Amino acid sequence: MNISYRNLQAFIHVAQSSTFAEAAIKLHLTQPALSSAIKKMEEQLGGKLFSRSTRHVALTKEGEALLPNAIRIMRDWDDTFGDIQNLFAMAKGRLTIAAMPSFAESHLPHLLKRYHQLAPNINLRILDVVMENVIYEVSEGRAEMGFTFEPQQNEGLIFTPLFEDCFVVVVNPQHELAKAKTVSWEACIEHPMVMMNRGSAVRMWTQQKISTVGDAVIVAETGQLGTLGQLIKQGLGIAIMPSLCISSMESIGLTVLNMKDDPLVKRVGMVKNAKRDMSVAGQALWTDVLHHYQR
């Protein structure tokens, strides 16, 4: 059965009018066209919906049973397509973004301020999770886009670089290295170090660099860069961190130093699912972020 939107609309208008002529005027149809629409609907349903006289039209019992359901269907139809139009126009909607905490704290607020001015009716949900979970959330479709270091394996993902991050050395201001302008890898491993947990990309990249000059003495491991900062503040050791963390580390009184030779450099960018089309709201943010970093 394929009852059209127009025929259902015609049925409701006739039911709510006293005559076919009155309903035809409201619908901007000729009476023959309106009668044809009602007749087709009755044929599809298998019986009469109206009892007609020369002056008036009245609903049959079957028509009376259909009317409230027809009105509900029409309202649901109009609401559904109205909502979709609003989504396309960014008049409403929700956008979920995943971001590394270091990026979420340092870069994301400014980017989202710009975006909120562009799309003030879009509700933003931010998942600030470690790099590996950013990739997972986007891969699983739980986040529409993510901000992260370039993944080593990006099958099923599209990565667009935004800038390069040159890792730095973070030390307690009372540490003997704090007065140095730059620090070598060899100098780093002469001191106790605190690192990210095994299995994290930052830990792997750091150890790959350190392994070329010797072995590090690791006194503590954690899953968050913010916690590393607190461990350094308490004097447990020094750490190699992304430059994305500079502001947050300096805000708690730590000293940040540049690497002297062969610094660790990684690309930071946006990632999206290659198998899913982005929403209008998501594409708008993606484009705006690109324009911001390319200008």
C-alpha positions as CSV (number, residue, x, y, z in Angstrom):
1,M,0.0,0.0,0.0
2,N,1.4,3.4,-1.0
3,I,-0.8,6.2,0.3
4,S,0.8,9.5,-0.7
5,Y,1.4,12.5,1.5
6,R,-0.8,14.6,-0.7
7,N,-3.7,12.1,-0.5
8,L,-3.5,11.9,3.3
9,Q,-3.4,15.7,3.5
10,A,-6.5,15.8,1.2
11,F,-8.4,13.3,3.5
12,I,-7.6,15.5,6.6
13,H,-8.8,18.7,5.0
14,V,-12.0,17.2,3.7
15,A,-12.7,15.6,7.2
16,Q,-12.2,19.0,8.8
17,S,-14.3,20.9,6.3
18,S,-18.0,20.9,5.7
19,T,-17.8,20.4,1.9
20,F,-15.4,19.2,-0.8
21,A,-15.6,22.7,-2.2
22,E,-14.3,24.3,1.0
23,A,-11.5,21.7,1.3
24,A,-10.5,22.2,-2.4
25,I,-10.1,25.9,-1.8
26,K,-7.8,25.4,1.2
27,L,-5.7,22.9,-0.8
28,H,-5.6,25.0,-4.0
29,L,-7.1,22.1,-5.9
30,T,-10.0,21.7,-8.3
31,Q,-12.9,19.7,-6.9
32,P,-12.5,16.9,-9.4
33,A,-8.8,16.6,-8.5
34,L,-9.7,16.4,-4.8
35,S,-12.5,13.9,-5.4
36,S,-10.0,11.8,-7.4
37,A,-7.5,11.8,-4.5
38,I,-10.1,10.7,-2.0
39,K,-11.4,8.0,-4.3
40,K,-7.9,6.6,-4.8
41,M,-7.2,6.5,-1.1
42,E,-10.6,4.7,-0.5
43,E,-9.7,2.2,-3.2
44,Q,-6.3,1.6,-1.5
45,L,-7.9,1.1,1.9
46,G,-10.8,-1.0,0.6
47,G,-13.9,1.1,1.7
48,K,-15.6,4.4,2.0
49,L,-14.2,7.1,4.2
50,F,-16.9,9.6,3.7
51,S,-20.7,9.6,3.2
52,R,-21.6,12.4,0.8
53,S,-24.8,14.4,0.3
54,T,-25.5,17.3,-2.1
55,R,-24.6,19.8,0.6
56,H,-22.4,18.1,3.2
57,V,-19.8,15.5,3.7
58,A,-19.4,13.3,6.8
59,L,-16.9,10.7,7.9
60,T,-17.9,7.1,8.0
61,K,-17.1,5.1,11.1
62,E,-13.9,3.9,9.4
63,G,-13.1,7.5,8.5
64,E,-13.6,8.6,12.1
65,A,-11.2,5.9,13.2
66,L,-8.6,6.9,10.6
67,L,-8.7,10.7,11.2
68,P,-6.7,11.0,14.5
69,N,-4.1,8.6,13.3
70,A,-3.8,10.4,10.0
71,I,-3.3,13.7,11.8
72,R,-0.6,12.1,14.0
73,I,1.2,10.7,10.9
74,M,1.1,14.1,9.2
75,R,2.5,15.8,12.3
76,D,5.3,13.2,12.7
77,W,6.1,13.5,9.0
78,D,6.3,17.3,9.1
79,D,8.3,17.3,12.4
80,T,10.8,14.7,11.0
81,F,11.5,16.5,7.8
82,G,11.6,19.8,9.6
83,D,14.2,18.4,12.0
84,I,16.3,17.2,9.0
85,Q,16.1,20.6,7.3
86,N,17.3,22.2,10.6
87,L,20.2,19.8,10.7
88,F,21.2,20.7,7.1
89,A,20.8,24.4,8.0
90,M,22.7,23.8,11.3
91,A,19.7,25.3,13.1
92,K,20.0,22.5,15.6
93,G,22.0,19.3,16.2
94,R,24.8,17.7,18.2
95,L,28.4,17.2,17.2
96,T,30.7,14.8,19.1
97,I,34.5,15.5,19.0
98,A,37.3,13.5,20.4
99,A,40.6,15.2,21.3
100,M,43.8,14.4,23.2
101,P,43.7,16.3,26.5
102,S,46.8,18.3,25.6
103,F,45.1,19.5,22.4
104,A,41.7,19.9,24.1
105,E,43.2,22.2,26.7
106,S,45.6,24.2,24.5
107,H,44.0,24.6,21.0
108,L,40.4,23.3,21.0
109,P,38.8,26.1,23.1
110,H,39.7,28.8,20.6
111,L,38.7,26.6,17.7
112,L,35.3,25.9,19.2
113,K,34.7,29.6,20.1
114,R,35.1,30.3,16.3
115,Y,32.8,27.5,15.5
116,H,30.1,28.4,18.0
117,Q,30.0,31.9,16.4
118,L,29.4,30.1,13.1
119,A,26.9,27.6,14.4
120,P,25.5,28.7,17.8
121,N,22.6,26.2,17.8
122,I,24.9,23.1,17.5
123,N,25.4,21.4,20.9
124,L,29.1,20.2,21.3
125,R,30.2,17.1,23.1
126,I,33.9,16.8,23.7
127,L,35.6,13.5,24.6
128,D,39.0,14.4,26.0
129,V,40.8,11.0,25.9
130,V,44.3,9.7,25.1
131,M,45.5,9.4,21.6
132,E,44.7,5.7,21.2
133,N,41.1,6.3,22.4
134,V,40.6,9.3,20.0
135,I,41.4,6.8,17.2
136,Y,39.0,4.3,18.7
137,E,36.1,6.7,19.2
138,V,36.3,7.9,15.6
139,S,36.8,4.4,14.2
140,E,33.7,3.2,16.0
141,G,31.6,6.2,14.9
142,R,31.1,7.5,18.5
143,A,32.9,10.7,17.6
144,E,32.5,12.3,14.2
145,M,36.1,13.7,14.2
146,G,39.1,13.7,16.4
147,F,42.3,15.8,17.1
148,T,45.4,13.7,17.6
149,F,48.9,12.9,16.6
150,E,49.2,11.2,13.3
151,P,48.3,7.5,13.8
152,Q,50.8,4.9,12.8
153,Q,48.1,2.7,11.3
154,N,45.2,4.7,9.8
155,E,43.3,2.1,7.9
156,G,39.7,3.2,7.6
157,L,40.6,6.7,8.7
158,I,41.5,10.0,7.0
159,F,44.2,12.0,8.7
160,T,44.7,15.7,7.8
161,P,47.8,17.3,9.3
162,L,47.5,20.8,10.9
163,F,51.0,21.4,12.4
164,E,54.1,19.8,13.8
165,D,54.8,19.3,17.5
166,C,58.4,19.4,18.7
167,F,58.6,17.6,22.0
168,V,60.3,19.3,24.9
169,V,61.9,18.4,28.3
170,V,59.9,19.3,31.4
171,V,61.7,19.6,34.7
172,N,61.2,20.9,38.2
173,P,62.5,24.5,38.5
174,Q,64.9,23.3,41.3
175,H,66.3,20.5,39.1
176,E,69.9,20.9,38.0
177,L,68.9,20.9,34.3
178,A,66.5,23.9,34.8
179,K,69.2,26.5,34.0
180,A,70.1,24.9,30.7
181,K,68.9,26.5,27.5
182,T,68.7,23.1,25.7
183,V,69.1,19.5,26.7
184,S,70.5,16.5,24.8
185,W,69.1,13.0,24.9
186,E,72.3,11.9,26.6
187,A,71.7,14.4,29.4
188,C,68.1,13.3,29.9
189,I,69.0,9.7,30.6
190,E,71.4,10.7,33.3
191,H,68.4,11.6,35.5
192,P,65.4,9.7,36.7
193,M,62.5,10.0,34.3
194,V,58.7,9.7,34.5
195,M,56.9,8.4,31.5
196,M,53.5,7.6,30.0
197,N,52.3,4.0,30.4
198,R,53.7,1.2,28.2
199,G,51.6,0.8,25.0
200,S,51.0,4.5,24.5
201,A,52.3,6.1,21.4
202,V,54.1,8.9,23.3
203,R,55.9,6.3,25.4
204,M,57.0,4.3,22.3
205,W,58.2,7.4,20.5
206,T,60.2,8.6,23.5
207,Q,61.8,5.2,24.2
208,Q,62.8,4.8,20.5
209,K,64.7,8.1,20.7
210,I,66.3,7.2,24.1
211,S,67.3,3.7,22.9
212,T,69.8,5.3,20.4
213,V,71.8,6.8,23.3
214,G,71.3,4.4,26.2
215,D,68.8,3.3,28.8
216,A,66.5,5.5,30.9
217,V,65.9,5.0,34.6
218,I,62.1,5.1,34.8
219,V,60.7,5.8,38.3
220,A,57.0,6.2,37.6
221,E,54.5,5.7,34.8
222,T,51.0,7.1,34.3
223,G,48.2,7.3,31.7
224,Q,47.9,11.1,31.6
225,L,50.3,13.9,30.7
226,G,48.8,16.1,33.4
227,T,49.7,13.5,36.0
228,L,53.3,13.4,34.7
229,G,53.4,17.1,35.4
230,Q,52.4,16.6,39.0
231,L,55.0,13.9,39.4
232,I,57.7,16.3,38.1
233,K,56.5,19.0,40.5
234,Q,57.0,16.6,43.4
235,G,60.6,16.0,42.2
236,L,60.2,12.4,41.1
237,G,61.9,12.9,37.8
238,I,62.0,14.7,34.4
239,A,59.8,13.9,31.3
240,I,59.7,14.3,27.6
241,M,56.4,15.8,26.6
242,P,54.6,17.3,23.5
243,S,55.0,21.0,23.2
244,L,51.2,21.1,23.3
245,C,51.7,20.7,27.1
246,I,53.9,23.8,27.5
247,S,51.2,26.1,28.7
248,S,49.7,23.6,31.3
249,M,53.2,22.7,32.6
250,E,54.3,26.3,33.0
251,S,51.0,27.1,34.7
252,I,52.0,24.7,37.6
253,G,55.4,26.2,37.9
254,L,57.5,23.7,35.9
255,T,60.4,24.6,33.6
256,V,60.3,23.7,29.9
257,L,63.4,23.2,27.8
258,N,64.1,22.5,24.2
259,M,65.9,19.4,22.9
260,K,69.4,20.1,21.8
261,D,69.9,17.6,19.0
262,D,67.6,15.5,16.9
263,P,64.3,16.5,18.6
264,L,61.2,14.3,18.6
265,V,58.8,15.8,16.1
266,K,55.3,14.5,15.3
267,R,52.4,15.8,13.2
268,V,49.2,16.8,14.9
269,G,46.0,16.9,12.9
270,M,42.4,15.9,12.4
271,V,41.1,12.4,11.8
272,K,37.7,11.2,10.5
273,N,36.2,7.9,9.5
274,A,36.8,7.2,5.8
275,K,33.7,5.0,5.6
276,R,31.2,7.6,7.0
277,D,30.0,10.8,5.6
278,M,30.3,13.7,7.9
279,S,27.2,15.7,9.0
280,V,26.8,19.3,7.7
281,A,27.8,20.5,11.2
282,G,30.9,18.3,11.3
283,Q,32.0,19.3,7.8
284,A,31.6,22.9,8.8
285,L,34.0,22.5,11.8
286,W,36.5,20.5,9.7
287,T,36.6,23.2,7.0
288,D,36.8,26.0,9.6
289,V,39.7,24.4,11.4
290,L,41.6,23.8,8.1
291,H,41.2,27.5,7.2
292,H,42.4,28.5,10.6
293,Y,45.7,26.6,10.3
294,Q,46.3,27.3,6.6
295,R,46.0,31.0,6.8
